[in-house]
Amino acid sequence: MSSFAPKKIFLPLDFAQGEDKDAEALSNAALDAAMSLAGRFEAKLLVASSLPPLLGVGGPDFAGEAAMALEQVAKLQHEQVEKALFAAVERLKESGIDAEAHIAIGDEGVAQSLVNKAEKLEADLIVLPSHGRMGLKRFFLGSVAERVAHLAKVPVLLLKPHLPE
């Protein structure tokens, strides 16, 4: 019987969470867990975040001032996510973990863009924090973690929240 020893661990994190302290705590817990796994298996940690594509409105002739304002907001969000992503990877490297930053951009939805990126990077394990939403929140917001687990062709380790009540 062979044992499972991942060499590339894909860790998608939500760096666009804003003021959601639970999401931030969940991302930090997932980062710690993935660090532990990467250290244990001497694996490379592929830290990623998903972003929608920029609108590419091209100027005021296309859709006016509102479209240009939306484009600026999207660019700022991309910059903030990239900054947080690269800071997380630097933290990992300072801890002795082999890590890379990746952005998954796609208009096919968050879960599919993450799975596509993991496949492209040849990850053999996906470690994914789950918000653990229930009821109406889950119905309206969906579950990216559940969708990734369904779509992925490699094992997915879902980390459930253990947040203070």
C-alpha positions as CSV (number, residue, x, y, z in Angstrom):
1,M,0.0,0.0,0.0
2,S,1.4,3.4,-1.0
3,S,1.2,6.5,1.2
4,F,0.0,9.9,0.0
5,A,2.7,12.5,0.1
6,P,1.7,15.7,-1.8
7,K,4.5,17.7,-3.4
8,K,2.4,20.7,-4.5
9,I,-0.3,21.9,-2.2
10,F,-2.8,24.5,-3.6
11,L,-4.2,26.9,-1.0
12,P,-6.8,29.3,-2.3
13,L,-7.5,32.1,0.2
14,D,-10.0,35.0,0.0
15,F,-8.0,38.2,0.3
16,A,-10.9,40.3,-0.8
17,Q,-12.8,39.8,2.4
18,G,-12.8,43.4,3.6
19,E,-14.0,43.8,7.2
20,D,-15.1,40.2,7.6
21,K,-13.1,39.2,10.7
22,D,-14.4,35.6,10.6
23,A,-13.1,35.2,7.0
24,E,-9.8,36.7,8.0
25,A,-9.5,34.3,11.0
26,L,-10.4,31.4,8.7
27,S,-7.8,32.3,6.1
28,N,-5.2,32.6,8.8
29,A,-6.1,29.2,10.2
30,A,-6.0,27.7,6.8
31,L,-2.6,29.3,6.1
32,D,-1.3,27.8,9.4
33,A,-2.6,24.3,8.6
34,A,-1.2,24.4,5.0
35,M,2.2,25.5,6.4
36,S,2.2,22.5,8.7
37,L,1.3,20.2,5.9
38,A,3.9,21.7,3.5
39,G,6.6,21.4,6.2
40,R,5.6,17.8,7.0
41,F,5.7,16.7,3.4
42,E,8.4,19.1,2.2
43,A,5.9,20.3,-0.4
44,K,5.7,23.5,-2.3
45,L,2.7,25.7,-1.1
46,L,0.9,27.4,-4.0
47,V,-1.1,30.2,-2.4
48,A,-3.8,31.6,-4.7
49,S,-6.7,34.0,-4.8
50,S,-9.4,34.2,-7.3
51,L,-10.3,37.5,-9.0
52,P,-12.8,38.4,-11.7
53,P,-11.3,39.6,-15.0
54,L,-11.1,43.4,-15.3
55,L,-13.9,44.9,-17.3
56,G,-11.8,46.4,-20.0
57,V,-14.3,49.1,-20.8
58,G,-11.7,51.0,-22.8
59,G,-12.9,54.6,-22.1
60,P,-15.8,56.9,-21.9
61,D,-17.2,56.0,-25.3
62,F,-18.1,52.5,-24.2
63,A,-20.3,53.0,-21.2
64,G,-19.5,56.3,-19.7
65,E,-18.3,57.5,-16.3
66,A,-20.0,54.7,-14.3
67,A,-18.2,52.0,-16.2
68,M,-14.9,53.8,-15.8
69,A,-15.5,54.1,-12.0
70,L,-16.3,50.4,-11.8
71,E,-13.1,49.6,-13.7
72,Q,-11.1,51.7,-11.2
73,V,-12.7,49.9,-8.2
74,A,-11.9,46.5,-9.8
75,K,-8.2,47.6,-10.3
76,L,-7.9,48.7,-6.7
77,Q,-9.4,45.4,-5.6
78,H,-6.9,43.5,-7.7
79,E,-4.0,45.5,-6.3
80,Q,-5.2,44.9,-2.7
81,V,-5.5,41.2,-3.2
82,E,-2.1,40.9,-4.9
83,K,-0.5,42.9,-2.0
84,A,-2.1,40.6,0.6
85,L,-1.2,37.5,-1.4
86,F,2.4,38.4,-1.8
87,A,2.7,39.3,1.9
88,A,1.3,35.9,2.8
89,V,3.9,34.2,0.6
90,E,6.7,36.3,2.1
91,R,5.5,35.2,5.6
92,L,5.7,31.5,4.4
93,K,9.2,31.9,2.9
94,E,10.4,33.6,6.1
95,S,9.2,30.4,7.9
96,G,11.2,28.2,5.6
97,I,8.3,27.1,3.4
98,D,8.8,26.9,-0.4
99,A,5.9,29.0,-1.5
100,E,4.5,30.8,-4.6
101,A,1.8,33.3,-5.2
102,H,-0.8,32.8,-7.9
103,I,-3.9,34.7,-9.1
104,A,-6.7,32.7,-10.7
105,I,-8.6,35.0,-13.1
106,G,-11.6,33.7,-14.9
107,D,-15.1,34.5,-15.8
108,E,-16.3,30.9,-15.3
109,G,-16.8,31.4,-11.5
110,V,-14.6,31.3,-8.5
111,A,-14.6,27.5,-7.9
112,Q,-13.9,26.6,-11.6
113,S,-11.2,29.2,-11.9
114,L,-9.5,27.9,-8.8
115,V,-9.8,24.3,-10.0
116,N,-8.4,25.3,-13.4
117,K,-5.4,27.0,-11.8
118,A,-4.7,24.0,-9.5
119,E,-4.7,21.7,-12.5
120,K,-2.5,24.1,-14.5
121,L,0.0,24.2,-11.6
122,E,-0.2,20.3,-11.2
123,A,-1.2,20.5,-7.6
124,D,-1.7,17.1,-6.0
125,L,-3.7,18.4,-2.9
126,I,-6.1,21.4,-2.5
127,V,-6.4,22.7,1.1
128,L,-9.4,24.9,1.3
129,P,-11.0,26.8,4.1
130,S,-14.8,26.5,4.3
131,H,-16.9,29.3,5.9
132,G,-19.3,26.6,7.2
133,R,-22.4,28.6,6.2
134,M,-25.7,27.0,6.9
135,G,-29.3,27.7,6.0
136,L,-30.2,30.8,4.0
137,K,-26.7,32.2,3.9
138,R,-25.5,29.0,2.2
139,F,-28.5,29.0,-0.1
140,F,-27.9,32.6,-1.3
141,L,-24.1,32.7,-1.1
142,G,-23.4,29.2,-2.2
143,S,-20.4,27.1,-1.2
144,V,-17.2,27.7,-3.2
145,A,-15.5,25.0,-1.1
146,E,-18.2,22.4,-1.9
147,R,-18.0,23.2,-5.6
148,V,-14.2,23.0,-5.6
149,A,-14.4,19.6,-3.9
150,H,-16.9,18.4,-6.5
151,L,-14.9,19.7,-9.5
152,A,-11.3,18.9,-8.4
153,K,-9.5,15.8,-9.8
154,V,-7.2,15.7,-6.8
155,P,-7.9,15.3,-3.1
156,V,-9.4,18.3,-1.3
157,L,-8.9,18.9,2.4
158,L,-11.7,21.1,3.7
159,L,-10.9,23.0,6.8
160,K,-14.0,23.7,8.9
161,P,-14.1,26.9,11.0
162,H,-13.4,26.8,14.7
163,L,-14.2,30.4,15.3
164,P,-15.2,31.9,18.7
165,E,-18.9,32.2,19.1
